[in-house]
């Protein structure tokens, strides 16, 4: 038997960073995001020998261990190891050796939630194999626990829930790891227009998001008021975006994105840089009305809102740089698992 799963990556449309502790614990966070047609995949194949093999096709890495109840977290494919160790601790030893293979459509550090989405896909493959009684909230919270608690990886909460639920969601984050996912019923023509007008641009750089997120968290702990006020404004941006999408006020979306871009840079140093600022300015001069840095910032993907037919002029203006454009469509479905 082969057990498979796939989970969609996401783009954050508003509120990014307000899902990170301690801000969301103290003030409550809000984010609006949407899953797109880029995925993380996981496959489990059963083995006759008593071994555990992890292989990441996109990274060209393979590790092999004797099957025990606790595998070493040694810096090699730690997401797979962390998921295995957590599941064994919670549900008992797996019945036999296996090979877990993974692939992600976007590089790590891209700002599309690739690491957390991969964790969700891995848990999904295990749940399909072991018939684990896990609902959507259970899977998302388990993915968060493994990354943030077991593996001590800095980050927020939105990515795990976006990958599990799928679609366009307004998410609320509160103290005690409380998360509420509100799926939005947006008319298809509004979504098609949004999809048509957004350009997803890879800056040809990646970054270590944990460094930026740790700085952001420290600003809250140290009561850096300008940083905290910026996060308050980003939370308000999520509400502004929700209203615009539900009412079909697509002409306001560029300005709402630009509002967030200005405040996001104030949350912590390193979110933007001279190159990203230059790309943003060039896009605006070519006809974009707003945009954002995807994820924690510092590199990875940027997104530009190009109303009417300005997307073609914006593409042409940015083609002189070393980045590349990534086509995408919005998706309605989150984590999906199957076996053959």
C-alpha positions, 0 to 999 in steps of 0.5 A, spaced: 500 500 500 501 507 498 499 512 502 499 519 499 497 527 501 497 533 498 496 540 502 496 547 498 501 553 500 498 560 501 499 567 500 497 572 505 493 578 503 492 582 510 494 581 517 501 578 516 505 577 523 499 578 527 499 571 528 505 570 532 506 570 539 506 574 544 502 579 540 496 575 538 496 572 546 496 579 548 492 583 543 489 578 539 491 577 531 487 577 525 489 574 518 486 573 511 489 568 507 488 564 501 491 557 498 493 557 491 495 551 486 502 550 489 503 544 493 507 540 498 506 532 497 508 526 502 508 519 500 508 513 505 511 506 502 511 500 507 517 496 507 519 489 509 525 491 513 525 494 520 527 501 517 525 508 517 527 512 511 526 519 509 527 522 502 526 530 500 526 530 492 526 537 492 532 538 496 536 531 494 536 529 501 535 522 504 536 519 511 535 512 513 534 510 521 533 503 524 526 503 526 525 506 534 520 509 538 525 516 538 529 518 532 534 523 533 533 530 531 540 531 527 538 537 522 537 532 517 529 533 514 527 534 522 520 536 520 519 528 518 523 526 524 519 531 528 512 528 526 514 521 526 517 522 534 510 526 535 506 521 532 509 515 536 509 518 543 501 520 542 499 513 538 504 508 539 509 505 535 508 504 527 507 497 525 512 496 520 518 500 517 516 505 511 519 510 507 516 517 507 518 521 501 516 529 500 516 534 495 514 542 495 513 546 489 516 552 492 523 553 496 524 553 503 524 561 505 519 563 500 514 566 504 508 561 502 508 557 508 512 551 505 515 548 511 508 548 515 504 546 509 509 540 508 508 538 516 501 538 514 502 534 508 506 529 512 501 528 518 496 527 513 500 521 510 501 518 517 493 519 519 491 516 512 496 510 514 494 509 521 487 511 521 488 517 526 482 520 528 484 527 527 479 533 524 482 539 521 483 543 527 487 537 530 491 536 524 493 544 524 494 544 531 498 538 531 503 541 526 503 547 530 505 543 536 511 539 532 514 545 529 513 550 535 514 546 541 517 540 539 522 543 534 522 550 537 522 553 530 520 560 530 514 562 527 506 564 527 500 560 526 496 561 520 500 557 515 498 550 518 491 552 518 491 555 511 494 548 509 489 544 512 482 548 511 484 551 504 480 556 501 480 563 503 479 564 510 479 570 515 483 567 521 483 570 528 488 568 534 488 568 541 491 567 548 492 559 549 493 557 542 486 559 540 484 559 533 478 560 529 478 559 522 472 563 518 471 561 511 469 566 507 464 566 501 466 570 496 463 571 489 467 567 484 467 573 479 470 577 485 476 572 486 477 571 479 478 578 478 483 578 484 486 572 481 487 576 474 490 582 478 495 579 482 502 578 480 506 573 484 514 574 483 519 570 486 525 575 488 530 569 487 532 570 494 530 566 500 531 568 507 531 565 514 524 567 517 526 565 524 531 571 525 525 576 523 520 573 527 524 572 533 526 580 532 518 581 531 517 577 538 522 581 542 519 588 539 513 586 543 516 583 549 520 589 550 514 594 549 516 597 542 510 601 541 512 603 534 512 596 532 506 594 536 502 600 533 504 597 526 501 590 528 495 593 530 494 597 523 496 590 520 490 587 524 485 592 522 488 591 514 485 584 515 478 587 517 479 592 511 481 586 506 475 582 508 470 587 507 473 589 500 473 582 498 466 580 501 463 586 498 467 586 491 470 592 492 476 590 488 478 597 486 480 598 494 485 592 494 491 595 491 490 601 496 489 596 502 495 592 500 499 598 500 497 600 507 499 593 509 506 594 506 508 600 509 506 598 516 509 591 515 516 594 515 515 597 521 514 591 525 522 589 525 528 590 522 530 585 516 522 585 513 524 589 507 531 591 504 533 596 498 532 591 493 525 589 495 523 596 496 526 598 489 522 592 486 516 595 489 517 602 487 518 600 480 512 596 480 508 602 482 511 606 477 509 601 472 501 601 474 501 597 480 496 600 486 499 596 491 503 589 494 506 586 499 512 581 501 510 574 502 511 571 509 516 574 514 519 578 509 527 579 507 526 575 501 522 570 497 516 572 494 513 579 493 506 580 490 503 586 486 496 588 485 495 590 478 488 593 476 485 593 469 490 591 464 497 594 468 499 587 469 503 586 463 506 593 464 508 591 471 511 584 468 515 588 463 518 593 468 520 587 473 523 583 467 530 586 467 531 584 474 533 577 476 526 574 479 521 570 476 513 570 475 509 564 478 503 563 475 497 560 480 490 559 481 486 560 488 484 553 491 478 551 495 480 545 498 485 544 503 489 537 505 487 531 501 489 524 503 488 517 499 491 510 499 492 505 493 
